[in-house]
Amino acid sequence: MACNCNKADKSAIWKRYKAGIDRHRIAAQMMVQLSLVDECIENGDPNVAPVIRTEAKAAKNRAAKSKINK
């Protein structure tokens, strides 16, 4: 189940979470279910594009790390 934007504003939940407010308190303030808050927090910051990791990028990172370690 995805975060339901009609019931809760993802960015408002994320801002409160980053401010250090407990997830139970966020759910009470926003008057939404705790599971909805948990899903929004788990999905991360809605204003940042998700990082898509490909095998090519992973291989490039491994090669760079091995050069650093040598």
N, C-alpha and C positions, 0 to 999 in steps of 0.2 A: 504494500500500500504506500503510495507516494504522499508527501506532505500536502495537505489540503489547503491551498492558499485562500479559499473562500472562508475558512474558519480561523485561520491564523496567518499573520503576515510573517513570512520566513525571515525577512531582514530584521524585524522587531524582535523575534525570538533569538536570532543570532546575536544581535547587539546586547541583549540582556544576558545571554550566556557568556559572552566575552567580558562583560562587566563583572562577572563573578557571582551572579545571582543563581541560586539553587534552582534546578529544573522543576521541582515541585512548586516553588514560589512563582516561577514563570508561568506554569500552567494555571495557577490560581489568578494571577494578574491578567492573563490573556483570556481567561475563562474558556479553556480548551482542555481536552483530555491529555493526560501525561504522556500517553503513547504517541500522540501527535507531536508534542514537544520533543520527545526522544528521537523521532524520525527526522525532524527538521535539524536537530543538532547533529545527528549522525550523517546527514547529507552534506553538512558543512556550510560554508559561507555561500549564500546564493548569488552574491555579486562577483564571485571569482569563477572563471571558467574551470571546469574539471580538467585535471591533468590526465591525458590519455597516454598510457605507457605502451610502447610497442617493443617488439623484440629487437629491432634495430637500435632503438634508443638505449635499451638495456645493455646490449653488447658494447655500444660506444662508451657507456658509463663504466662498464667493467674494465675496458681497455684503459681508460683514463685513470681509474683507481690503481690499476696494476703499475702504470708508469709512475704514479706518485709514490707508491710503496717501494719502488726500486731505488 
